[in-house]
Amino acid sequence: MNREQRMLQVDRVVGNNIVMATDALTSVEYVLLGKGLGFAAKNLQELDTSR
């Protein structure tokens, strides 16, 4: 599987496991789910999706 590297900008931290983010290039909004994902994320921070 080919993984694209994107930088997503955090719009809102909903909880420790849920983050709302936007792709700056395409303006597509994402809801990201993951264990502890929102714990260290700050608003207006960028997330690297290559991992």
MARLUMFI-351337 format. One record per atom (N, C-alpha, C): z, x, y; residue number from 1; atom name; residue in one letter. Coordinates in steps of 0.02 Angstrom, whole numbers. Layout:
<recs>
+--------+--------+--------+-----+------+------+
:     pz :     px :     py : pos : site : code :
+--------+--------+--------+-----+------+------+
:      Z :      X :      Y : NUM :   CA :    A :
...
+--------+--------+--------+-----+------+------+
</recs>
This chain:
<recs>
+--------+--------+--------+-----+------+------+
:     pz :     px :     py : pos : site : code :
+--------+--------+--------+-----+------+------+
:      0 :     42 :    -59 :   1 :    N :    M :
:      0 :      0 :      0 :   1 :   CA :    M :
:      0 :     44 :     62 :   1 :    C :    M :
:    -42 :     28 :    109 :   2 :    N :    N :
:    -47 :     66 :    171 :   2 :   CA :    N :
:      2 :     38 :    222 :   2 :    C :    N :
:     46 :     81 :    247 :   3 :    N :    R :
:     95 :     60 :    296 :   3 :   CA :    R :
:     71 :     79 :    366 :   3 :    C :    R :
:     69 :     30 :    410 :   4 :    N :    E :
:     52 :     45 :    480 :   4 :   CA :    E :
:    116 :     63 :    517 :   4 :    C :    E :
:    109 :    111 :    561 :   5 :    N :    Q :
:    166 :    130 :    602 :   5 :   CA :    Q :
:    162 :     92 :    667 :   5 :    C :    Q :
:    212 :     52 :    681 :   6 :    N :    R :
:    215 :     13 :    743 :   6 :   CA :    R :
:    283 :     25 :    776 :   6 :    C :    R :
:    282 :     19 :    841 :   7 :    N :    M :
:    345 :     22 :    878 :   7 :   CA :    M :
:    358 :    -48 :    904 :   7 :    C :    M :
:    413 :    -77 :    882 :   8 :    N :    L :
:    432 :   -144 :    904 :   8 :   CA :    L :
:    489 :   -139 :    954 :   8 :    C :    L :
:    484 :   -180 :   1006 :   9 :    N :    Q :
:    536 :   -180 :   1057 :   9 :   CA :    Q :
:    585 :   -237 :   1041 :   9 :    C :    Q :
:    649 :   -221 :   1038 :  10 :    N :    V :
:    701 :   -270 :   1023 :  10 :   CA :    V :
:    708 :   -317 :   1082 :  10 :    C :    V :
:    699 :   -382 :   1070 :  11 :    N :    D :
:    709 :   -432 :   1121 :  11 :   CA :    D :
:    779 :   -460 :   1120 :  11 :    C :    D :
:    804 :   -471 :   1058 :  12 :    N :    R :
:    870 :   -503 :   1052 :  12 :   CA :    R :
:    901 :   -484 :    985 :  12 :    C :    R :
:    964 :   -466 :    986 :  13 :    N :    V :
:   1002 :   -455 :    925 :  13 :   CA :    V :
:   1038 :   -520 :    910 :  13 :    C :    V :
:   1018 :   -553 :    856 :  14 :    N :    V :
:   1048 :   -617 :    838 :  14 :   CA :    V :
:   1113 :   -606 :    802 :  14 :    C :    V :
:   1115 :   -557 :    759 :  15 :    N :    G :
:   1175 :   -540 :    721 :  15 :   CA :    G :
:   1168 :   -472 :    691 :  15 :    C :    G :
:   1215 :   -452 :    648 :  16 :    N :    N :
:   1212 :   -386 :    617 :  16 :   CA :    N :
:   1151 :   -378 :    572 :  16 :    C :    N :
:   1123 :   -433 :    547 :  17 :    N :    N :
:   1069 :   -430 :    499 :  17 :   CA :    N :
:   1003 :   -458 :    526 :  17 :    C :    N :
:   1001 :   -484 :    587 :  18 :    N :    I :
:    942 :   -517 :    614 :  18 :   CA :    I :
:    926 :   -491 :    684 :  18 :    C :    I :
:    863 :   -472 :    694 :  19 :    N :    V :
:    840 :   -447 :    759 :  19 :   CA :    V :
:    774 :   -481 :    775 :  19 :    C :    V :
:    766 :   -503 :    837 :  20 :    N :    M :
:    702 :   -529 :    861 :  20 :   CA :    M :
:    668 :   -473 :    901 :  20 :    C :    M :
:    604 :   -459 :    884 :  21 :    N :    A :
:    569 :   -403 :    915 :  21 :   CA :    A :
:    497 :   -423 :    930 :  21 :    C :    A :
:    465 :   -385 :    975 :  22 :    N :    T :
:    396 :   -397 :    995 :  22 :   CA :    T :
:    356 :   -333 :    989 :  22 :    C :    T :
:    295 :   -339 :    963 :  23 :    N :    D :
:    249 :   -283 :    961 :  23 :   CA :    D :
:    215 :   -279 :   1030 :  23 :    C :    D :
:    223 :   -223 :   1064 :  24 :    N :    A :
:    197 :   -217 :   1132 :  24 :   CA :    A :
:    121 :   -217 :   1134 :  24 :    C :    A :
:     88 :   -193 :   1083 :  25 :    N :    L :
:     15 :   -189 :   1083 :  25 :   CA :    L :
:    -18 :   -257 :   1073 :  25 :    C :    L :
:      9 :   -297 :   1027 :  26 :    N :    T :
:    -22 :   -361 :   1010 :  26 :   CA :    T :
:     15 :   -421 :   1036 :  26 :    C :    T :
:     74 :   -412 :   1064 :  27 :    N :    S :
:    117 :   -466 :   1089 :  27 :   CA :    S :
:    138 :   -515 :   1035 :  27 :    C :    S :
:    139 :   -493 :    973 :  28 :    N :    V :
:    161 :   -534 :    917 :  28 :   CA :    V :
:    237 :   -527 :    911 :  28 :    C :    V :
:    270 :   -584 :    903 :  29 :    N :    E :
:    343 :   -585 :    897 :  29 :   CA :    E :
:    363 :   -586 :    823 :  29 :    C :    E :
:    415 :   -548 :    806 :  30 :    N :    Y :
:    439 :   -543 :    738 :  30 :   CA :    Y :
:    513 :   -559 :    735 :  30 :    C :    Y :
:    534 :   -588 :    680 :  31 :    N :    V :
:    605 :   -595 :    664 :  31 :   CA :    V :
:    617 :   -548 :    605 :  31 :    C :    V :
:    657 :   -497 :    616 :  32 :    N :    L :
:    670 :   -446 :    565 :  32 :   CA :    L :
:    736 :   -459 :    532 :  32 :    C :    L :
:    737 :   -457 :    466 :  33 :    N :    L :
:    797 :   -467 :    427 :  33 :   CA :    L :
:    810 :   -404 :    387 :  33 :    C :    L :
:    872 :   -382 :    387 :  34 :    N :    G :
:    889 :   -323 :    348 :  34 :   CA :    G :
:    963 :   -308 :    354 :  34 :    C :    G :
:    992 :   -283 :    301 :  35 :    N :    K :
:   1063 :   -270 :    300 :  35 :   CA :    K :
:   1082 :   -220 :    354 :  35 :    C :    K :
:   1121 :   -241 :    403 :  36 :    N :    G :
:   1145 :   -198 :    456 :  36 :   CA :    G :
:   1094 :   -180 :    508 :  36 :    C :    G :
:   1036 :   -212 :    507 :  37 :    N :    L :
:    982 :   -194 :    554 :  37 :   CA :    L :
:   1002 :   -203 :    627 :  37 :    C :    L :
:   1036 :   -257 :    643 :  38 :    N :    G :
:   1055 :   -270 :    712 :  38 :   CA :    G :
:   1119 :   -237 :    734 :  38 :    C :    G :
:   1154 :   -205 :    687 :  39 :    N :    F :
:   1218 :   -174 :    704 :  39 :   CA :    F :
:   1211 :   -120 :    756 :  39 :    C :    F :
:   1161 :    -77 :    749 :  40 :    N :    A :
:   1152 :    -21 :    795 :  40 :   CA :    A :
:   1097 :    -34 :    846 :  40 :    C :    A :
:   1059 :    -89 :    838 :  41 :    N :    A :
:   1004 :   -103 :    884 :  41 :   CA :    A :
:   1031 :   -130 :    950 :  41 :    C :    A :
:   1003 :   -107 :   1003 :  42 :    N :    K :
:   1021 :   -130 :   1070 :  42 :   CA :    K :
:    961 :   -167 :   1100 :  42 :    C :    K :
:    973 :   -212 :   1146 :  43 :    N :    N :
:    918 :   -247 :   1179 :  43 :   CA :    N :
:    874 :   -196 :   1217 :  43 :    C :    N :
:    809 :   -208 :   1215 :  44 :    N :    L :
:    758 :   -166 :   1246 :  44 :   CA :    L :
:    751 :    -97 :   1215 :  44 :    C :    L :
:    779 :    -88 :   1155 :  45 :    N :    Q :
:    770 :    -26 :   1117 :  45 :   CA :    Q :
:    707 :    -34 :   1075 :  45 :    C :    Q :
:    675 :     20 :   1057 :  46 :    N :    E :
:    616 :     18 :   1015 :  46 :   CA :    E :
:    635 :     35 :    943 :  46 :    C :    E :
:    605 :     -1 :    895 :  47 :    N :    L :
:    617 :     12 :    824 :  47 :   CA :    L :
:    553 :     41 :    794 :  47 :    C :    L :
:    561 :     91 :    752 :  48 :    N :    D :
:    505 :    122 :    717 :  48 :   CA :    D :
:    499 :     88 :    649 :  48 :    C :    D :
:    440 :     59 :    634 :  49 :    N :    T :
:    431 :     21 :    573 :  49 :   CA :    T :
:    402 :     63 :    516 :  49 :    C :    T :
:    396 :    128 :    524 :  50 :    N :    S :
:    366 :    169 :    472 :  50 :   CA :    S :
:    413 :    180 :    413 :  50 :    C :    S :
:    476 :    164 :    419 :  51 :    N :    R :
:    524 :    175 :    365 :  51 :   CA :    R :
:    529 :    115 :    321 :  51 :    C :    R :
+--------+--------+--------+-----+------+------+
</recs>
